[in-house]
Amino acid sequence: MPGRVALVASCRTPFAKSGEVFKDLTALDLAKVAVRELIERSEVDPKLIGTLVMGQVVPSIKAPNLGRETALGALLPKTVPAHTLNRACASANQAIADVASSILMGHIEAGIAGGAESLSSVPILHSKGMANALIAASKARTFGARVGAFSRLRFKDFIPDTPAIAEPSTGLSMGQSAEQMAKDNGISRAEQDEIAFRSHHNAARARDDGRLGQEIAPVHLPPKYATTVANDGLIRADTSIEALAKLRPVFDRRFGSVTAGNASPLTDGAAAVLLMSEEKAKALGYAPLAYIKSWAVAAVDPAWQLLMGPALAVPMALDRAGLTLADMDLIEMHEAFGAQVASNIQALESDAFARERLGRASRVGLVDRERLNVCGSSIAIGHPFGATGARITGTLGHEMTRRNSKFGLISVCAQGGMGFAMVLER
């Protein structure tokens, strides 16, 4: 059996606000850029890749298997199997875990995992009435019958059915759930804005000193390819606590605290990582960014606190690694909302939560804010649902290498009350 799984390399597109510079590109377009550049930069022989797994949350009707289409269009041999998965915002994390599992089982020596999302091109569906009319018209044999298929349509049938970023089991949007978590846990507006401010400040510093740039593949925009997007478009170096405090609450306008400033924006982007068995990486002369030590997935009742899954997954991953929170040199915590970050930190630091929810005698540990999201995170950089997990993993691996860190922790919350955690080591 192989030893550890090596995180050999990572690459991603810039992340951009949906509806802006990438509005004419699909998730597949972005995924191919990330994977092609990953292969070229790492100089890995494409024939060595045993599988490709991609995460996507809002799939395209025209290309629902993002993984396979990416493999076919991104320099890989046509014989490389590939698939797509959906674990909501932790989709790319699960893709990484799937490829790592295949390596640990000895089925493959190397694989690519990642994800992509284009929230600029979400599928807009017809109403049921319109869909029935279109089907009937397609089966009609005469012009009159085709016209007749639409004769019973009413005004409401012309209204499109757009997907909502909401929890199917509760009907609440992610923002509404975050708002409820803030109230239930006593998370102040000031704390949420401070998390957002630190995210932008740290991301701007990492962008300006080149740390973020080393993981980004520029995207040349069609049709003339004369315009190039080379940097993340959402980082605001000029933001301040005072500016964030002026923004109005979005989900509870009278008593709320979740704003557009302390929440992650809708984002387009793609990211991918190259994984390899430790033996193969050494044989080929690679110096891995890090190795995967452990991972865990957990879930809570979505009707309780939707985005609290990481508070359960983190201690599981730490226990499997035989480590504690105090051992972590760096922590990458996905920022869906400032309220979600603060709530999970509060839970990890709480003796009461440990006893009542984890069956532990005492808290998981303290989260050192100076070690948390040192290159910024999703509030500042953006959050393409299917890609974020690979972005975070690559960012952590690069930063652990730069600092010569021993251990790093990843945590991601996800729709459905799920949480993912992974420990990396060097």
VOPA-887765 format. One record per residue (C-alpha): z, x, y; residue in three letters. Coordinates in steps of 0.1 Angstrom, whole numbers, padded with zeros to 4 digits. Each point is the difference from the previous one (the first is absolute). Layout:
BEGIN
zz = Z&xx = X&yy = Y&res = ala
...
END
This chain:
BEGIN
zz = 0000&xx = 0000&yy = 0000&res = met
zz = -0007&xx = 0012&yy = 0035&res = pro
zz = 0027&xx = 0011&yy = 0024&res = gly
zz = 0003&xx = -0013&yy = 0035&res = arg
zz = -0027&xx = -0018&yy = 0019&res = val
zz = -0012&xx = 0020&yy = 0030&res = ala
zz = -0010&xx = -0015&yy = 0033&res = leu
zz = -0029&xx = 0025&yy = 0007&res = val
zz = -0016&xx = -0014&yy = 0031&res = ala
zz = -0003&xx = -0031&yy = 0023&res = ser
zz = -0025&xx = -0013&yy = 0024&res = cys
zz = -0003&xx = -0031&yy = 0021&res = arg
zz = -0021&xx = -0016&yy = 0027&res = thr
zz = 0014&xx = -0005&yy = 0035&res = pro
zz = 0019&xx = -0032&yy = 0002&res = phe
zz = -0013&xx = -0025&yy = 0026&res = ala
zz = 0010&xx = -0034&yy = 0013&res = lys
zz = -0019&xx = -0027&yy = -0017&res = ser
zz = -0029&xx = -0015&yy = 0019&res = gly
zz = -0006&xx = 0032&yy = 0019&res = glu
zz = -0018&xx = 0033&yy = -0010&res = val
zz = -0003&xx = -0008&yy = -0037&res = phe
zz = -0009&xx = -0036&yy = 0004&res = lys
zz = -0035&xx = 0005&yy = -0015&res = asp
zz = 0013&xx = 0019&yy = -0030&res = leu
zz = 0013&xx = -0014&yy = -0032&res = thr
zz = 0029&xx = 0012&yy = -0021&res = ala
zz = -0025&xx = 0015&yy = -0024&res = leu
zz = -0016&xx = 0020&yy = 0029&res = asp
zz = 0033&xx = 0014&yy = 0010&res = leu
zz = 0011&xx = 0007&yy = -0036&res = ala
zz = -0032&xx = 0020&yy = -0007&res = lys
zz = 0007&xx = 0022&yy = 0030&res = val
zz = 0035&xx = 0008&yy = -0011&res = ala
zz = -0009&xx = 0007&yy = -0036&res = val
zz = -0031&xx = 0020&yy = 0008&res = arg
zz = 0019&xx = 0022&yy = 0024&res = glu
zz = 0029&xx = 0004&yy = -0024&res = leu
zz = -0024&xx = 0014&yy = -0026&res = ile
zz = -0018&xx = 0023&yy = 0024&res = glu
zz = 0032&xx = 0014&yy = 0016&res = arg
zz = 0018&xx = 0006&yy = -0033&res = ser
zz = -0032&xx = 0014&yy = -0016&res = glu
zz = 0009&xx = -0017&yy = -0032&res = val
zz = -0027&xx = -0004&yy = -0026&res = asp
zz = -0008&xx = -0037&yy = -0001&res = pro
zz = -0005&xx = 0002&yy = -0037&res = lys
zz = 0038&xx = 0008&yy = -0004&res = leu
zz = 0010&xx = -0034&yy = 0015&res = ile
zz = 0011&xx = -0022&yy = -0028&res = gly
zz = 0005&xx = -0032&yy = 0019&res = thr
zz = 0001&xx = -0015&yy = 0035&res = leu
zz = 0024&xx = -0028&yy = 0010&res = val
zz = -0001&xx = -0017&yy = 0034&res = met
zz = 0023&xx = -0025&yy = 0016&res = gly
zz = -0012&xx = -0029&yy = 0021&res = gln
zz = 0019&xx = -0031&yy = 0011&res = val
zz = -0028&xx = -0021&yy = 0016&res = val
zz = -0030&xx = 0006&yy = -0022&res = pro
zz = -0036&xx = -0005&yy = 0010&res = ser
zz = -0018&xx = -0028&yy = -0019&res = ile
zz = -0031&xx = 0021&yy = -0001&res = lys
zz = 0018&xx = 0031&yy = -0014&res = ala
zz = 0032&xx = -0011&yy = -0016&res = pro
zz = 0004&xx = 0031&yy = -0022&res = asn
zz = 0005&xx = 0025&yy = 0028&res = leu
zz = 0009&xx = 0028&yy = -0024&res = gly
zz = -0031&xx = -0001&yy = -0020&res = arg
zz = -0023&xx = -0004&yy = 0030&res = glu
zz = 0017&xx = 0030&yy = 0017&res = thr
zz = -0004&xx = 0021&yy = -0031&res = ala
zz = -0037&xx = -0009&yy = -0002&res = leu
zz = -0006&xx = 0009&yy = 0036&res = gly
zz = 0023&xx = 0030&yy = 0005&res = ala
zz = -0015&xx = 0030&yy = -0018&res = leu
zz = 0017&xx = -0008&yy = -0034&res = leu
zz = -0020&xx = -0001&yy = -0033&res = pro
zz = -0010&xx = -0035&yy = -0009&res = lys
zz = 0020&xx = 0003&yy = -0032&res = thr
zz = 0034&xx = 0002&yy = 0018&res = val
zz = 0018&xx = -0033&yy = -0006&res = pro
zz = 0017&xx = -0016&yy = 0030&res = ala
zz = 0019&xx = -0031&yy = 0009&res = his
zz = 0017&xx = -0018&yy = 0029&res = thr
zz = 0036&xx = -0014&yy = 0001&res = leu
zz = 0022&xx = -0020&yy = 0024&res = asn
zz = 0037&xx = 0006&yy = 0005&res = arg
zz = -0002&xx = -0012&yy = 0036&res = ala
zz = 0010&xx = 0027&yy = 0025&res = cys
zz = 0010&xx = 0023&yy = -0029&res = ala
zz = -0035&xx = -0002&yy = -0016&res = ser
zz = -0009&xx = 0037&yy = 0006&res = ala
zz = 0034&xx = 0010&yy = -0012&res = asn
zz = -0006&xx = -0019&yy = -0033&res = gln
zz = -0034&xx = 0016&yy = -0002&res = ala
zz = 0016&xx = 0034&yy = 0002&res = ile
zz = 0026&xx = -0010&yy = -0027&res = ala
zz = -0028&xx = -0012&yy = -0023&res = asp
zz = -0019&xx = 0032&yy = 0002&res = val
zz = 0032&xx = 0020&yy = -0004&res = ala
zz = 0008&xx = -0020&yy = -0031&res = ser
zz = -0034&xx = 0008&yy = -0015&res = ser
zz = 0005&xx = 0037&yy = 0007&res = ile
zz = 0035&xx = 0000&yy = -0015&res = leu
zz = -0013&xx = -0018&yy = -0031&res = met
zz = -0026&xx = 0028&yy = -0004&res = gly
zz = -0029&xx = -0024&yy = 0003&res = his
zz = -0015&xx = 0018&yy = 0030&res = ile
zz = 0005&xx = 0033&yy = 0018&res = glu
zz = -0008&xx = -0011&yy = 0035&res = ala
zz = -0006&xx = -0033&yy = 0019&res = gly
zz = -0004&xx = -0014&yy = 0035&res = ile
zz = 0022&xx = -0028&yy = 0013&res = ala
zz = 0000&xx = -0017&yy = 0034&res = gly
zz = -0009&xx = -0032&yy = 0017&res = gly
zz = -0018&xx = -0016&yy = 0029&res = ala
zz = 0001&xx = -0030&yy = 0022&res = glu
zz = -0023&xx = -0016&yy = 0026&res = ser
zz = 0018&xx = -0027&yy = 0018&res = leu
zz = -0030&xx = -0002&yy = 0023&res = ser
zz = -0020&xx = -0015&yy = -0028&res = ser
zz = 0024&xx = -0024&yy = -0019&res = val
zz = -0019&xx = -0027&yy = -0019&res = pro
zz = -0002&xx = -0033&yy = 0019&res = ile
zz = -0002&xx = -0029&yy = -0024&res = leu
zz = -0016&xx = -0034&yy = 0003&res = his
zz = 0022&xx = -0031&yy = -0002&res = ser
zz = 0000&xx = -0017&yy = -0034&res = lys
zz = -0021&xx = -0028&yy = 0014&res = gly
zz = -0026&xx = 0024&yy = 0012&res = met
zz = 0000&xx = 0020&yy = -0032&res = ala
zz = -0006&xx = -0032&yy = -0020&res = asn
zz = -0029&xx = -0009&yy = 0022&res = ala
zz = -0016&xx = 0034&yy = -0003&res = leu
zz = 0003&xx = -0001&yy = -0038&res = ile
zz = -0014&xx = -0035&yy = -0001&res = ala
zz = -0029&xx = 0011&yy = 0023&res = ala
zz = -0008&xx = 0030&yy = -0022&res = ser
zz = -0004&xx = -0023&yy = -0030&res = lys
zz = -0020&xx = -0026&yy = 0018&res = ala
zz = -0037&xx = -0003&yy = -0011&res = arg
zz = -0014&xx = -0016&yy = 0032&res = thr
zz = 0003&xx = 0005&yy = 0037&res = phe
zz = 0015&xx = -0034&yy = 0004&res = gly
zz = 0027&xx = 0007&yy = -0026&res = ala
zz = 0008&xx = 0033&yy = 0017&res = arg
zz = 0004&xx = -0018&yy = 0034&res = val
zz = 0021&xx = -0027&yy = -0018&res = gly
zz = 0024&xx = 0026&yy = -0013&res = ala
zz = 0011&xx = 0006&yy = 0036&res = phe
zz = 0001&xx = -0036&yy = 0011&res = ser
zz = 0036&xx = -0006&yy = -0009&res = arg
zz = 0014&xx = 0031&yy = 0019&res = leu
zz = 0026&xx = -0007&yy = 0027&res = arg
zz = 0009&xx = 0022&yy = 0029&res = phe
zz = 0030&xx = 0015&yy = -0018&res = lys
zz = -0024&xx = 0013&yy = -0027&res = asp
zz = -0016&xx = 0023&yy = 0025&res = phe
zz = 0033&xx = 0018&yy = 0007&res = ile
zz = 0000&xx = 0033&yy = -0019&res = pro
zz = 0029&xx = 0009&yy = -0024&res = asp
zz = 0013&xx = 0033&yy = 0013&res = thr
zz = 0024&xx = 0021&yy = -0020&res = pro
zz = 0036&xx = 0003&yy = 0013&res = ala
zz = 0023&xx = 0029&yy = -0002&res = ile
zz = 0027&xx = -0022&yy = -0014&res = ala
zz = 0022&xx = -0002&yy = -0031&res = glu
zz = -0015&xx = -0026&yy = -0024&res = pro
zz = 0033&xx = -0009&yy = -0015&res = ser
zz = 0018&xx = -0006&yy = 0033&res = thr
zz = -0028&xx = -0007&yy = 0024&res = gly
zz = 0016&xx = 0024&yy = 0025&res = leu
zz = -0021&xx = 0028&yy = 0016&res = ser
zz = 0011&xx = 0036&yy = -0003&res = met
zz = 0011&xx = -0001&yy = 0037&res = gly
zz = 0021&xx = -0031&yy = -0005&res = gln
zz = 0016&xx = 0016&yy = -0030&res = ser
zz = 0007&xx = 0032&yy = 0020&res = ala
zz = 0015&xx = -0022&yy = 0028&res = glu
zz = 0023&xx = -0017&yy = -0025&res = gln
zz = 0011&xx = 0034&yy = -0014&res = met
zz = 0009&xx = 0012&yy = 0035&res = ala
zz = 0022&xx = -0031&yy = 0005&res = lys
zz = 0016&xx = 0001&yy = -0034&res = asp
zz = 0008&xx = 0037&yy = 0002&res = asn
zz = 0010&xx = 0001&yy = 0037&res = gly
zz = -0029&xx = 0024&yy = 0009&res = ile
zz = -0002&xx = 0003&yy = 0037&res = ser
zz = -0032&xx = 0000&yy = 0021&res = arg
zz = 0010&xx = 0034&yy = 0014&res = ala
zz = 0002&xx = 0015&yy = -0035&res = glu
zz = -0034&xx = -0014&yy = -0009&res = gln
zz = -0015&xx = 0014&yy = 0032&res = asp
zz = 0016&xx = 0034&yy = -0006&res = glu
zz = -0017&xx = 0002&yy = -0034&res = ile
zz = -0033&xx = -0009&yy = 0016&res = ala
zz = 0005&xx = 0026&yy = 0028&res = phe
zz = 0009&xx = 0027&yy = -0025&res = arg
zz = -0031&xx = -0009&yy = -0021&res = ser
zz = -0024&xx = 0004&yy = 0029&res = his
zz = 0018&xx = 0031&yy = 0013&res = his
zz = 0000&xx = 0018&yy = -0033&res = asn
zz = -0036&xx = -0011&yy = -0008&res = ala
zz = -0013&xx = 0012&yy = 0034&res = ala
zz = 0017&xx = 0034&yy = -0005&res = arg
zz = -0015&xx = 0003&yy = -0036&res = ala
zz = -0034&xx = -0009&yy = 0014&res = arg
zz = 0001&xx = 0024&yy = 0028&res = asp
zz = 0012&xx = 0030&yy = -0021&res = asp
zz = -0027&xx = -0007&yy = -0026&res = gly
zz = 0022&xx = -0012&yy = -0029&res = arg
zz = -0016&xx = -0034&yy = -0002&res = leu
zz = -0034&xx = 0014&yy = 0006&res = gly
zz = 0000&xx = 0021&yy = -0031&res = gln
zz = 0000&xx = -0030&yy = -0022&res = glu
zz = -0027&xx = -0020&yy = 0019&res = ile
zz = -0037&xx = -0002&yy = -0008&res = ala
zz = -0021&xx = -0009&yy = 0031&res = pro
zz = -0020&xx = -0032&yy = -0003&res = val
zz = -0035&xx = 0000&yy = 0014&res = his
zz = -0009&xx = -0036&yy = 0011&res = leu
zz = -0032&xx = -0016&yy = -0010&res = pro
zz = -0028&xx = -0009&yy = 0007&res = pro
zz = -0008&xx = 0032&yy = 0020&res = lys
zz = 0030&xx = 0021&yy = -0011&res = tyr
zz = 0002&xx = 0014&yy = 0035&res = ala
zz = 0036&xx = -0011&yy = 0006&res = thr
zz = 0028&xx = 0016&yy = -0020&res = thr
zz = 0035&xx = -0012&yy = -0005&res = val
zz = 0023&xx = 0029&yy = -0007&res = ala
zz = 0035&xx = -0011&yy = 0010&res = asn
zz = 0023&xx = -0029&yy = -0006&res = asp
zz = -0005&xx = -0026&yy = 0026&res = gly
zz = 0034&xx = -0017&yy = 0002&res = leu
zz = 0024&xx = 0027&yy = 0009&res = ile
zz = 0015&xx = -0005&yy = 0035&res = arg
zz = 0014&xx = 0033&yy = 0013&res = ala
zz = 0008&xx = -0017&yy = 0033&res = asp
zz = 0021&xx = -0028&yy = -0013&res = thr
zz = 0037&xx = -0002&yy = 0009&res = ser
zz = 0031&xx = -0020&yy = -0008&res = ile
zz = -0003&xx = -0018&yy = 0033&res = glu
zz = -0037&xx = -0010&yy = -0007&res = ala
zz = 0009&xx = -0012&yy = -0035&res = leu
zz = 0029&xx = -0020&yy = 0013&res = ala
zz = -0023&xx = -0020&yy = 0023&res = lys
zz = -0021&xx = -0014&yy = -0029&res = leu
zz = 0007&xx = -0036&yy = -0009&res = arg
zz = 0010&xx = -0010&yy = -0035&res = pro
zz = -0029&xx = -0013&yy = -0021&res = val
zz = 0015&xx = -0021&yy = -0029&res = phe
zz = 0031&xx = -0015&yy = 0017&res = asp
zz = -0009&xx = -0001&yy = 0037&res = arg
zz = 0035&xx = -0012&yy = 0012&res = arg
zz = 0024&xx = 0019&yy = -0022&res = phe
zz = -0021&xx = 0025&yy = -0019&res = gly
zz = -0001&xx = 0038&yy = 0001&res = ser
zz = -0032&xx = 0009&yy = -0019&res = val
zz = -0028&xx = 0009&yy = 0024&res = thr
zz = -0035&xx = 0014&yy = -0002&res = ala
zz = 0016&xx = 0033&yy = 0010&res = gly
zz = 0025&xx = 0004&yy = -0028&res = asn
zz = -0024&xx = -0013&yy = -0028&res = ala
zz = -0029&xx = 0017&yy = -0017&res = ser
zz = -0034&xx = -0011&yy = 0013&res = pro
zz = -0029&xx = -0014&yy = -0021&res = leu
zz = -0020&xx = 0032&yy = -0009&res = thr
zz = -0032&xx = 0012&yy = -0016&res = asp
zz = 0000&xx = 0032&yy = -0020&res = gly
zz = 0000&xx = 0018&yy = -0034&res = ala
zz = 0019&xx = 0028&yy = -0017&res = ala
zz = -0002&xx = 0019&yy = -0033&res = ala
zz = 0019&xx = 0027&yy = -0019&res = val
zz = -0010&xx = 0024&yy = -0028&res = leu
zz = 0024&xx = 0002&yy = -0028&res = leu
zz = -0001&xx = 0025&yy = -0029&res = met
zz = 0022&xx = 0012&yy = -0028&res = ser
zz = 0021&xx = 0030&yy = 0009&res = glu
zz = -0016&xx = 0021&yy = -0026&res = glu
zz = -0036&xx = -0008&yy = 0011&res = lys
zz = 0009&xx = 0005&yy = 0037&res = ala
zz = 0014&xx = 0034&yy = -0008&res = lys
zz = -0029&xx = 0010&yy = -0022&res = ala
zz = -0024&xx = -0009&yy = 0029&res = leu
zz = 0020&xx = 0019&yy = 0025&res = gly
zz = 0011&xx = -0029&yy = 0021&res = tyr
zz = 0032&xx = 0001&yy = 0021&res = ala
zz = 0012&xx = -0036&yy = -0002&res = pro
zz = 0015&xx = -0017&yy = 0030&res = leu
zz = 0028&xx = -0014&yy = -0023&res = ala
zz = 0007&xx = -0013&yy = -0034&res = tyr
zz = 0010&xx = -0036&yy = -0010&res = ile
zz = 0036&xx = 0000&yy = -0011&res = lys
zz = 0006&xx = -0038&yy = -0006&res = ser
zz = -0009&xx = -0034&yy = 0012&res = trp
zz = 0013&xx = -0036&yy = -0002&res = ala
zz = -0010&xx = -0035&yy = 0008&res = val
zz = 0024&xx = -0028&yy = 0007&res = ala
zz = -0001&xx = -0036&yy = 0012&res = ala
zz = 0023&xx = -0026&yy = 0018&res = val
zz = -0003&xx = -0037&yy = 0004&res = asp
zz = -0026&xx = -0005&yy = 0028&res = pro
zz = 0021&xx = -0029&yy = 0014&res = ala
zz = 0030&xx = 0024&yy = 0005&res = trp
zz = -0012&xx = 0030&yy = 0020&res = gln
zz = -0037&xx = 0006&yy = -0006&res = leu
zz = -0002&xx = 0036&yy = 0010&res = leu
zz = 0032&xx = 0014&yy = -0016&res = met
zz = -0016&xx = 0012&yy = -0032&res = gly
zz = 0003&xx = 0037&yy = 0010&res = pro
zz = 0038&xx = -0002&yy = 0001&res = ala
zz = -0002&xx = -0007&yy = -0037&res = leu
zz = -0029&xx = 0023&yy = -0009&res = ala
zz = 0014&xx = 0031&yy = 0018&res = val
zz = 0032&xx = 0003&yy = -0021&res = pro
zz = -0020&xx = -0005&yy = -0032&res = met
zz = -0024&xx = 0028&yy = 0009&res = ala
zz = 0028&xx = 0023&yy = 0010&res = leu
zz = 0019&xx = -0007&yy = -0032&res = asp
zz = -0031&xx = 0007&yy = -0021&res = arg
zz = -0004&xx = 0033&yy = 0019&res = ala
zz = 0037&xx = 0009&yy = -0005&res = gly
zz = 0003&xx = 0003&yy = 0038&res = leu
zz = 0018&xx = -0016&yy = 0029&res = thr
zz = -0011&xx = -0011&yy = 0035&res = leu
zz = 0018&xx = 0030&yy = 0014&res = ala
zz = -0024&xx = 0023&yy = -0020&res = asp
zz = -0030&xx = -0013&yy = 0018&res = met
zz = -0014&xx = 0024&yy = 0026&res = asp
zz = -0025&xx = -0025&yy = 0013&res = leu
zz = -0003&xx = -0038&yy = -0002&res = ile
zz = -0032&xx = -0020&yy = 0005&res = glu
zz = 0009&xx = -0037&yy = 0005&res = met
zz = -0029&xx = -0024&yy = 0006&res = his
zz = 0005&xx = -0018&yy = 0032&res = glu
zz = -0012&xx = -0036&yy = -0004&res = ala
zz = 0024&xx = -0010&yy = 0027&res = phe
zz = 0029&xx = 0017&yy = 0018&res = gly
zz = 0022&xx = -0027&yy = -0013&res = ala
zz = -0010&xx = 0008&yy = -0036&res = gln
zz = 0007&xx = 0037&yy = 0004&res = val
zz = 0034&xx = -0006&yy = 0016&res = ala
zz = 0009&xx = -0026&yy = -0027&res = ser
zz = -0008&xx = 0023&yy = -0029&res = asn
zz = 0019&xx = 0029&yy = 0016&res = ile
zz = 0029&xx = -0023&yy = 0006&res = gln
zz = 0000&xx = -0010&yy = -0037&res = ala
zz = -0003&xx = 0035&yy = -0013&res = leu
zz = 0030&xx = 0010&yy = 0021&res = glu
zz = 0021&xx = -0030&yy = -0009&res = ser
zz = 0028&xx = 0000&yy = -0026&res = asp
zz = 0000&xx = -0038&yy = -0001&res = ala
zz = -0038&xx = -0001&yy = -0007&res = phe
zz = 0005&xx = 0026&yy = -0027&res = ala
zz = 0027&xx = -0020&yy = -0017&res = arg
zz = -0016&xx = -0035&yy = 0004&res = glu
zz = -0037&xx = 0008&yy = -0006&res = arg
zz = -0002&xx = 0033&yy = -0018&res = leu
zz = 0031&xx = -0001&yy = -0022&res = gly
zz = 0011&xx = 0034&yy = 0014&res = arg
zz = 0034&xx = 0010&yy = 0011&res = ala
zz = -0011&xx = 0014&yy = 0033&res = ser
zz = -0030&xx = 0003&yy = 0023&res = arg
zz = -0032&xx = 0018&yy = -0009&res = val
zz = 0005&xx = 0024&yy = 0029&res = gly
zz = -0007&xx = 0006&yy = 0037&res = leu
zz = -0035&xx = 0003&yy = 0015&res = val
zz = -0003&xx = 0029&yy = 0023&res = asp
zz = -0023&xx = -0013&yy = 0028&res = arg
zz = -0011&xx = 0035&yy = 0008&res = glu
zz = -0015&xx = 0003&yy = -0035&res = arg
zz = -0016&xx = -0035&yy = 0002&res = leu
zz = -0037&xx = -0005&yy = 0007&res = asn
zz = -0003&xx = 0033&yy = 0018&res = val
zz = -0037&xx = -0005&yy = 0005&res = cys
zz = 0004&xx = -0036&yy = 0010&res = gly
zz = -0009&xx = -0029&yy = -0023&res = ser
zz = -0017&xx = -0033&yy = -0001&res = ser
zz = 0011&xx = -0015&yy = 0033&res = ile
zz = -0017&xx = 0029&yy = 0018&res = ala
zz = -0027&xx = 0011&yy = -0024&res = ile
zz = -0010&xx = -0034&yy = -0014&res = gly
zz = 0002&xx = -0018&yy = -0033&res = his
zz = -0032&xx = -0007&yy = -0020&res = pro
zz = 0018&xx = -0019&yy = -0028&res = phe
zz = -0018&xx = 0016&yy = -0029&res = gly
zz = 0000&xx = 0035&yy = 0014&res = ala
zz = 0035&xx = 0006&yy = 0015&res = thr
zz = 0016&xx = 0012&yy = -0032&res = gly
zz = -0025&xx = 0029&yy = -0004&res = ala
zz = 0002&xx = 0008&yy = 0037&res = arg
zz = 0038&xx = 0003&yy = -0002&res = ile
zz = -0002&xx = 0021&yy = -0032&res = thr
zz = -0025&xx = 0024&yy = 0014&res = gly
zz = 0019&xx = 0003&yy = 0033&res = thr
zz = 0033&xx = 0007&yy = -0018&res = leu
zz = -0017&xx = 0026&yy = -0023&res = gly
zz = -0015&xx = 0019&yy = 0030&res = his
zz = 0033&xx = -0001&yy = 0019&res = glu
zz = 0020&xx = 0012&yy = -0030&res = met
zz = -0024&xx = 0029&yy = -0004&res = thr
zz = 0002&xx = 0009&yy = 0037&res = arg
zz = 0038&xx = -0001&yy = 0000&res = arg
zz = 0004&xx = 0014&yy = -0036&res = asn
zz = 0021&xx = -0030&yy = -0008&res = ser
zz = 0015&xx = -0005&yy = -0034&res = lys
zz = 0001&xx = -0038&yy = -0003&res = phe
zz = -0017&xx = -0029&yy = 0018&res = gly
zz = 0005&xx = -0038&yy = -0004&res = leu
zz = -0026&xx = -0028&yy = 0005&res = ile
zz = 0009&xx = -0037&yy = 0004&res = ser
zz = -0023&xx = -0029&yy = 0006&res = val
zz = 0007&xx = -0037&yy = 0003&res = cys
zz = -0026&xx = -0025&yy = -0013&res = ala
zz = -0008&xx = -0037&yy = 0000&res = gln
zz = 0017&xx = -0020&yy = -0027&res = gly
zz = 0033&xx = 0016&yy = 0006&res = gly
zz = -0010&xx = 0033&yy = -0017&res = met
zz = 0009&xx = 0035&yy = 0008&res = gly
zz = -0013&xx = 0034&yy = -0011&res = phe
zz = 0016&xx = 0034&yy = 0001&res = ala
zz = -0011&xx = 0035&yy = -0011&res = met
zz = 0016&xx = 0034&yy = 0001&res = val
zz = -0021&xx = 0031&yy = 0006&res = leu
zz = 0011&xx = 0036&yy = -0007&res = glu
zz = -0011&xx = 0035&yy = 0007&res = arg
END
